[in-house]
Amino acid sequence: MEKSPDAFRTISEAAEELDLPQHVLRFWETRFSTIKPLKRGGGRRYYRPEDVLLLKGIRHLLYDQGFTIKGVQKILKEHGARNVIAIGDGRPMEPVIVAEPIANGTVAEELEVDRDLEAETMVEGRRPSAPMLDQQAKDRLNKVMKDLLDCKRLLDRARET
């Protein structure tokens, strides 16, 4: 029997949903003060649905967008957990996060980003960033990101069956 979307998740259920080892979630708790699962007797962790969405947003920023832990901490501090939860929920990112996208693969090619940016060193907790984009380019990037997240959701659903 599958749990309700509103049900709390154990660390093993959250880790499975995020496709991460449990120790990574424990480690993230030490690095991101906004991750606060409910703890019961014996230290068992229970993640609320919004905790899981926050973790999904953090995972997306770290693994898919190429942010460092320090970079995600900065986003959480400057833009709040609600913005990162929105990312985890698959809603479009606020333009401030997309203002300096990572130069990578098809997105970089679509936006005609200079490939030399990949050779730059880490700056302000992020991998090399593209030049500032105009609103049209940001809108195109947001649409591409939304399409990719939709594709990921479809793939995740297909794997479940």
GUMAR-113372 format. One record per residue: residue number from 1; x negated, y negated, z negated of N, C-alpha, C in turn. Coordinates in steps of 0.001 Angstrom, whole numbers, padded with zeros to 6 digits. Example, Ala and Ser with C-alpha at 12.3 -4.5 7.8 and 13.67 -1.06 7.14 Angstrom:
BEGIN
+-----+---------+---------+---------+---------+---------+---------+---------+---------+---------+
:   n :     n.X :     n.Y :     n.Z :    ca.X :    ca.Y :    ca.Z :     c.X :     c.Y :     c.Z :
+-----+---------+---------+---------+---------+---------+---------+---------+---------+---------+
:   1 : -013190 :  005690 : -007800 : -012300 :  004500 : -007800 : -013200 :  003300 : -007800 :
:   2 : -012850 :  002250 : -007080 : -013670 :  001060 : -007140 : -012900 : -000030 : -007870 :
+-----+---------+---------+---------+---------+---------+---------+---------+---------+---------+
//
This chain:
BEGIN
+-----+---------+---------+---------+---------+---------+---------+---------+---------+---------+
:   n :     n.X :     n.Y :     n.Z :    ca.X :    ca.Y :    ca.Z :     c.X :     c.Y :     c.Z :
+-----+---------+---------+---------+---------+---------+---------+---------+---------+---------+
:   1 : -000834 :  001183 :  000000 :  000000 :  000000 :  000000 : -000885 : -001255 :  000000 :
:   2 : -000587 : -002177 :  000888 : -001386 : -003395 :  001007 : -000879 : -004454 :  000034 :
:   3 : -001820 : -005238 : -000492 : -001482 : -006296 : -001446 : -000812 : -007466 : -000754 :
:   4 : -000027 : -008182 : -001525 :  000588 : -009417 : -001057 : -000512 : -010441 : -000791 :
:   5 : -000313 : -011316 :  000184 : -001322 : -012358 :  000432 : -001540 : -013259 : -000784 :
:   6 : -000557 : -013335 : -001672 : -000663 : -014186 : -002859 : -001293 : -013472 : -004050 :
:   7 : -001594 : -012188 : -003909 : -002147 : -011417 : -005027 : -003613 : -011756 : -005262 :
:   8 : -004034 : -011593 : -006506 : -005449 : -011771 : -006843 : -006239 : -010609 : -006251 :
:   9 : -007499 : -010854 : -005946 : -008382 : -009829 : -005388 : -009516 : -009550 : -006366 :
:  10 : -009883 : -008290 : -006484 : -011072 : -007948 : -007265 : -012279 : -008338 : -006426 :
:  11 : -013449 : -008299 : -007038 : -014656 : -008660 : -006285 : -014880 : -007685 : -005133 :
:  12 : -014558 : -006414 : -005336 : -014752 : -005453 : -004246 : -013782 : -005727 : -003097 :
:  13 : -012548 : -006099 : -003412 : -011579 : -006423 : -002357 : -011980 : -007705 : -001626 :
:  14 : -012418 : -008709 : -002376 : -012852 : -009966 : -001753 : -014077 : -009729 : -000872 :
:  15 : -015024 : -008954 : -001380 : -016243 : -008667 : -000612 : -015904 : -007921 :  000676 :
:  16 : -014983 : -006981 :  000587 : -014582 : -006227 :  001774 : -013895 : -007141 :  002785 :
:  17 : -013009 : -007996 :  002307 : -012299 : -008924 :  003191 : -013263 : -009877 :  003891 :
:  18 : -014321 : -010276 :  003194 : -015302 : -011212 :  003743 : -016442 : -010516 :  004477 :
:  19 : -016461 : -009183 :  004411 : -017531 : -008394 :  005019 : -018899 : -008814 :  004466 :
:  20 : -018945 : -008884 :  003142 : -020163 : -009258 :  002425 : -020381 : -008295 :  001266 :
:  21 : -021624 : -008093 :  000852 : -021861 : -007311 : -000363 : -021399 : -008086 : -001600 :
:  22 : -021009 : -007365 : -002636 : -020534 : -008001 : -003865 : -021596 : -008900 : -004492 :
:  23 : -022859 : -008482 : -004407 : -023903 : -009286 : -005048 : -024025 : -010670 : -004410 :
:  24 : -023650 : -010799 : -003141 : -023692 : -012102 : -002488 : -022656 : -013024 : -003123 :
:  25 : -021468 : -012490 : -003411 : -020437 : -013308 : -004061 : -020887 : -013735 : -005449 :
:  26 : -021514 : -012834 : -006181 : -022027 : -013195 : -007522 : -023105 : -014272 : -007398 :
:  27 : -023977 : -014123 : -006410 : -025039 : -015107 : -006184 : -024439 : -016463 : -005833 :
:  28 : -023446 : -016470 : -004946 : -022815 : -017729 : -004556 : -022204 : -018434 : -005758 :
:  29 : -021678 : -017678 : -006718 : -021128 : -018295 : -007939 : -022191 : -019116 : -008667 :
:  30 : -023452 : -018685 : -008577 : -024527 : -019421 : -009246 : -024941 : -020661 : -008461 :
:  31 : -024636 : -020693 : -007173 : -025061 : -021804 : -006325 : -023951 : -022811 : -006027 :
:  32 : -022699 : -022372 : -006094 : -021564 : -023236 : -005781 : -020639 : -023281 : -006990 :
:  33 : -020650 : -024411 : -007677 : -019868 : -024531 : -008911 : -018365 : -024502 : -008645 :
:  34 : -017957 : -024695 : -007403 : -016528 : -024674 : -007069 : -015967 : -023257 : -007002 :
:  35 : -016826 : -022258 : -006933 : -016362 : -020865 : -006940 : -016174 : -020464 : -008390 :
:  36 : -014923 : -020339 : -008780 : -014610 : -020018 : -010173 : -013544 : -018927 : -010242 :
:  37 : -013935 : -017669 : -010019 : -012924 : -016613 : -010140 : -012473 : -016475 : -011590 :
:  38 : -011277 : -015979 : -011748 : -010759 : -015707 : -013075 : -011521 : -014502 : -013618 :
:  39 : -012004 : -014593 : -014864 : -012736 : -013465 : -015446 : -011945 : -012891 : -016604 :
:  40 : -011770 : -011583 : -016570 : -011038 : -010871 : -017621 : -012020 : -010070 : -018459 :
:  41 : -011481 : -009286 : -019359 : -012311 : -008476 : -020245 : -013367 : -007690 : -019492 :
:  42 : -014541 : -007640 : -020078 : -015641 : -006920 : -019451 : -016250 : -007683 : -018291 :
:  43 : -015836 : -008938 : -018087 : -016418 : -009750 : -017018 : -015871 : -009452 : -015632 :
:  44 : -014771 : -008683 : -015541 : -014198 : -008396 : -014217 : -013691 : -009683 : -013582 :
:  45 : -014045 : -009849 : -012304 : -013678 : -011058 : -011578 : -012401 : -010812 : -010776 :
:  46 : -011524 : -011817 : -010791 : -010314 : -011791 : -009973 : -010250 : -013085 : -009186 :
:  47 : -010224 : -012956 : -007880 : -010224 : -014112 : -006989 : -008800 : -014454 : -006562 :
:  48 : -008429 : -015718 : -006755 : -007138 : -016216 : -006291 : -007197 : -016333 : -004767 :
:  49 : -006046 : -016411 : -004094 : -006071 : -016568 : -002627 : -006885 : -017783 : -002175 :
:  50 : -006785 : -018905 : -002926 : -007570 : -020087 : -002525 : -009063 : -019880 : -002761 :
:  51 : -009426 : -019035 : -003749 : -010841 : -018695 : -003956 : -011380 : -017945 : -002736 :
:  52 : -010566 : -017018 : -002226 : -010986 : -016231 : -001059 : -011121 : -017146 :  000155 :
:  53 : -010191 : -018088 :  000319 : -010301 : -019038 :  001437 : -011546 : -019908 :  001304 :
:  54 : -011858 : -020329 :  000085 : -013077 : -021101 : -000149 : -014298 : -020273 :  000228 :
:  55 : -014311 : -019014 : -000183 : -015424 : -018128 :  000163 : -015527 : -017935 :  001673 :
:  56 : -014369 : -017821 :  002347 : -014381 : -017690 :  003811 : -014974 : -018944 :  004452 :
:  57 : -014595 : -020113 :  003920 : -015145 : -021359 :  004450 : -016643 : -021455 :  004242 :
:  58 : -017101 : -021076 :  003054 : -018536 : -021092 :  002758 : -019257 : -020108 :  003673 :
:  59 : -018682 : -018924 :  003830 : -019290 : -017909 :  004704 : -019399 : -018446 :  006130 :
:  60 : -018340 : -019083 :  006608 : -018346 : -019635 :  007964 : -019432 : -020701 :  008118 :
:  61 : -019526 : -021590 :  007141 : -020533 : -022650 :  007227 : -021947 : -022085 :  007173 :
:  62 : -022171 : -021097 :  006302 : -023514 : -020522 :  006172 : -023880 : -019645 :  007364 :
:  63 : -023005 : -018733 :  007726 : -023359 : -017722 :  008722 : -023035 : -018124 :  010152 :
:  64 : -021920 : -018817 :  010349 : -021522 : -019148 :  011709 : -022008 : -020524 :  012152 :
:  65 : -022034 : -021482 :  011225 : -022436 : -022840 :  011576 : -023913 : -023105 :  011309 :
:  66 : -024579 : -022222 :  010565 : -026009 : -022373 :  010343 : -026416 : -023319 :  009239 :
:  67 : -025485 : -023685 :  008366 : -025849 : -024545 :  007250 : -026682 : -023751 :  006244 :
:  68 : -027491 : -024454 :  005490 : -028204 : -023843 :  004378 : -027307 : -023967 :  003144 :
:  69 : -027689 : -023303 :  002061 : -026939 : -023422 :  000815 : -026898 : -024878 :  000379 :
:  70 : -028028 : -025550 :  000476 : -028083 : -026965 :  000097 : -027140 : -027801 :  000966 :
:  71 : -027062 : -027484 :  002239 : -026167 : -028201 :  003143 : -024702 : -028001 :  002777 :
:  72 : -024330 : -026764 :  002429 : -022944 : -026489 :  002027 : -022647 : -027166 :  000689 :
:  73 : -023617 : -027169 : -000219 : -023427 : -027873 : -001491 : -023137 : -029349 : -001236 :
:  74 : -023842 : -029918 : -000282 : -023652 : -031330 :  000049 : -022249 : -031558 :  000620 :
:  75 : -021793 : -030668 :  001482 : -020440 : -030777 :  002044 : -019410 : -030689 :  000936 :
:  76 : -019583 : -029726 :  000037 : -018635 : -029579 : -001072 : -018620 : -030834 : -001941 :
:  77 : -019791 : -031398 : -002179 : -019878 : -032588 : -003023 : -019253 : -033808 : -002341 :
:  78 : -019567 : -033998 : -001054 : -019127 : -035196 : -000355 : -017699 : -035111 :  000180 :
:  79 : -017265 : -033904 :  000570 : -015967 : -033772 :  001240 : -014979 : -032903 :  000476 :
:  80 : -015434 : -032263 : -000588 : -014540 : -031516 : -001449 : -014259 : -030094 : -000992 :
:  81 : -013824 : -029301 : -001951 : -013530 : -027891 : -001689 : -012340 : -027735 : -000744 :
:  82 : -011400 : -028689 : -000774 : -010217 : -028569 :  000086 : -010598 : -028533 :  001556 :
:  83 : -011612 : -029276 :  001946 : -012077 : -029267 :  003328 : -012666 : -027896 :  003686 :
:  84 : -013439 : -027333 :  002771 : -014044 : -026021 :  003016 : -012970 : -024935 :  003000 :
:  85 : -011963 : -025077 :  002137 : -010839 : -024128 :  002123 : -010102 : -024186 :  003459 :
:  86 : -009923 : -025391 :  004006 : -009264 : -025529 :  005314 : -010045 : -024778 :  006388 :
:  87 : -011354 : -024851 :  006320 : -012192 : -024124 :  007273 : -011970 : -022622 :  007108 :
:  88 : -011931 : -022155 :  005854 : -011696 : -020735 :  005587 : -010333 : -020271 :  006033 :
:  89 : -009375 : -021197 :  006056 : -008006 : -020880 :  006464 : -007843 : -020980 :  007978 :
:  90 : -008906 : -021364 :  008684 : -008862 : -021430 :  010138 : -008303 : -022727 :  010688 :
:  91 : -008099 : -023708 :  009819 : -007625 : -025002 :  010304 : -008809 : -025766 :  010880 :
:  92 : -008556 : -026704 :  011771 : -009668 : -027454 :  012363 : -010467 : -028193 :  011295 :
:  93 : -011746 : -028259 :  011530 : -012620 : -028966 :  010606 : -012432 : -030458 :  010782 :
:  94 : -012642 : -031189 :  009696 : -012600 : -032643 :  009796 : -013764 : -033086 :  010670 :
:  95 : -013585 : -034130 :  011463 : -014644 : -034572 :  012371 : -015970 : -034854 :  011690 :
:  96 : -015966 : -035258 :  010418 : -017220 : -035587 :  009745 : -018138 : -034372 :  009679 :
:  97 : -017576 : -033184 :  009561 : -018408 : -031977 :  009518 : -018924 : -031645 :  010910 :
:  98 : -018137 : -031930 :  011920 : -018498 : -031589 :  013282 : -019346 : -032674 :  013935 :
:  99 : -019533 : -033803 :  013252 : -020234 : -034936 :  013847 : -021624 : -034572 :  014335 :
: 100 : -022276 : -033617 :  013673 : -023595 : -033196 :  014106 : -023617 : -031676 :  014219 :
: 101 : -023060 : -031116 :  015310 : -022989 : -029670 :  015436 : -024363 : -029053 :  015648 :
: 102 : -024458 : -027798 :  015322 : -025680 : -027039 :  015549 : -025821 : -026772 :  017044 :
: 103 : -027002 : -026927 :  017568 : -027239 : -026603 :  018965 : -027402 : -025092 :  019072 :
: 104 : -026404 : -024436 :  019653 : -026510 : -022989 :  019811 : -025715 : -022535 :  021018 :
: 105 : -026204 : -021544 :  021684 : -025525 : -020838 :  022749 : -024539 : -021632 :  023569 :
: 106 : -023334 : -021088 :  023716 : -022356 : -021639 :  024643 : -021864 : -023012 :  024243 :
: 107 : -021702 : -023277 :  022953 : -021232 : -024591 :  022539 : -022246 : -025646 :  022954 :
: 108 : -023525 : -025360 :  022729 : -024566 : -026316 :  023106 : -024573 : -026520 :  024625 :
: 109 : -024409 : -025428 :  025372 : -024405 : -025558 :  026816 : -023201 : -026361 :  027281 :
: 110 : -022036 : -026090 :  026684 : -020825 : -026804 :  027058 : -020984 : -028304 :  026809 :
: 111 : -021636 : -028657 :  025733 : -021816 : -030062 :  025388 : -023101 : -030635 :  025978 :
: 112 : -023809 : -029840 :  026749 : -025049 : -030248 :  027386 : -026054 : -030826 :  026392 :
: 113 : -026256 : -030087 :  025313 : -027191 : -030495 :  024284 : -028599 : -030117 :  024723 :
: 114 : -029538 : -030974 :  024462 : -030931 : -030738 :  024803 : -031462 : -029513 :  024067 :
: 115 : -031999 : -028536 :  024779 : -032489 : -027290 :  024193 : -033712 : -027509 :  023304 :
: 116 : -034411 : -028628 :  023453 : -035580 : -028875 :  022611 : -035197 : -029068 :  021152 :
: 117 : -033940 : -029336 :  020878 : -033504 : -029532 :  019499 : -033722 : -028282 :  018656 :
: 118 : -033697 : -027108 :  019292 : -033869 : -025860 :  018549 : -035257 : -025761 :  017924 :
: 119 : -036211 : -026494 :  018462 : -037579 : -026433 :  017953 : -037800 : -027352 :  016752 :
: 120 : -036822 : -028205 :  016448 : -036976 : -029124 :  015321 : -037022 : -028367 :  014000 :
: 121 : -037542 : -029008 :  012991 : -037561 : -028402 :  011666 : -036266 : -028680 :  010936 :
: 122 : -036048 : -027984 :  009810 : -034842 : -028168 :  009022 : -034779 : -029609 :  008517 :
: 123 : -033597 : -030213 :  008609 : -033397 : -031583 :  008152 : -032120 : -031644 :  007327 :
: 124 : -032214 : -032194 :  006126 : -031056 : -032415 :  005263 : -030181 : -031188 :  005111 :
: 125 : -030776 : -030026 :  004934 : -030002 : -028830 :  004653 : -029313 : -028226 :  005850 :
: 126 : -029675 : -028629 :  007047 : -029053 : -028078 :  008254 : -030119 : -027702 :  009247 :
: 127 : -029744 : -026815 :  010133 : -030618 : -026514 :  011247 : -030597 : -027710 :  012187 :
: 128 : -031422 : -027712 :  013218 : -031466 : -028859 :  014119 : -030081 : -029236 :  014608 :
: 129 : -029816 : -030523 :  014670 : -028494 : -030978 :  015067 : -028540 : -031661 :  016421 :
: 130 : -027373 : -031714 :  017044 : -027250 : -032379 :  018334 : -027131 : -033880 :  018110 :
: 131 : -027325 : -034649 :  019155 : -027129 : -036091 :  019019 : -025679 : -036384 :  018634 :
: 132 : -025435 : -037573 :  018115 : -024069 : -037962 :  017769 : -023188 : -037820 :  019006 :
: 133 : -021982 : -037341 :  018791 : -021075 : -037070 :  019897 : -019960 : -038106 :  019946 :
: 134 : -019479 : -038368 :  021157 : -018321 : -039243 :  021267 : -017067 : -038453 :  020877 :
: 135 : -015945 : -039132 :  020748 : -014724 : -038492 :  020269 : -014260 : -037376 :  021203 :
: 136 : -014411 : -037562 :  022505 : -013995 : -036538 :  023460 : -014802 : -035254 :  023263 :
: 137 : -016106 : -035379 :  023068 : -016950 : -034208 :  022840 : -016593 : -033537 :  021513 :
: 138 : -016310 : -034331 :  020475 : -015908 : -033775 :  019191 : -014601 : -033008 :  019329 :
: 139 : -013645 : -033570 :  020069 : -012365 : -032897 :  020280 : -012555 : -031583 :  021016 :
: 140 : -013436 : -031596 :  022044 : -013712 : -030354 :  022784 : -014356 : -029318 :  021874 :
: 141 : -015284 : -029760 :  021046 : -015947 : -028840 :  020125 : -014952 : -028278 :  019112 :
: 142 : -014085 : -029134 :  018573 : -013058 : -028655 :  017643 : -012160 : -027624 :  018305 :
: 143 : -011792 : -027842 :  019575 : -010947 : -026879 :  020280 : -011682 : -025554 :  020469 :
: 144 : -012951 : -025621 :  020850 : -013744 : -024398 :  021014 : -013840 : -023653 :  019685 :
: 145 : -014102 : -024379 :  018593 : -014204 : -023746 :  017275 : -012880 : -023096 :  016879 :
: 146 : -011769 : -023774 :  017128 : -010455 : -023219 :  016804 : -010208 : -021959 :  017633 :
: 147 : -010543 : -022003 :  018925 : -010370 : -020825 :  019781 : -011218 : -019656 :  019281 :
: 148 : -012443 : -019952 :  018875 : -013312 : -018891 :  018355 : -012758 : -018302 :  017066 :
: 149 : -012251 : -019152 :  016172 : -011655 : -018648 :  014938 : -010415 : -017811 :  015224 :
: 150 : -009612 : -018220 :  016211 : -008440 : -017431 :  016604 : -008873 : -016070 :  017142 :
: 151 : -009917 : -016060 :  017952 : -010445 : -014788 :  018480 : -010941 : -013898 :  017350 :
: 152 : -011632 : -014493 :  016395 : -012135 : -013716 :  015261 : -010984 : -013101 :  014485 :
: 153 : -009922 : -013876 :  014266 : -008752 : -013344 :  013550 : -008138 : -012177 :  014298 :
: 154 : -008028 : -012309 :  015631 : -007479 : -011212 :  016438 : -008354 : -009965 :  016327 :
: 155 : -009660 : -010150 :  016386 : -010575 : -009015 :  016249 : -010461 : -008375 :  014867 :
: 156 : -010361 : -009208 :  013837 : -010214 : -008677 :  012477 : -008941 : -007853 :  012348 :
: 157 : -007839 : -008361 :  012917 : -006579 : -007616 :  012873 : -006687 : -006306 :  013626 :
: 158 : -007361 : -006334 :  014781 : -007527 : -005122 :  015582 : -008354 : -004081 :  014843 :
: 159 : -009353 : -004527 :  014081 : -010177 : -003595 :  013310 : -009396 : -002952 :  012186 :
: 160 : -008400 : -003688 :  011640 : -007606 : -003173 :  010532 : -006707 : -002025 :  010947 :
: 161 : -006306 : -002011 :  012218 : -005384 : -000965 :  012672 : -006103 :  000245 :  013180 :
+-----+---------+---------+---------+---------+---------+---------+---------+---------+---------+
//
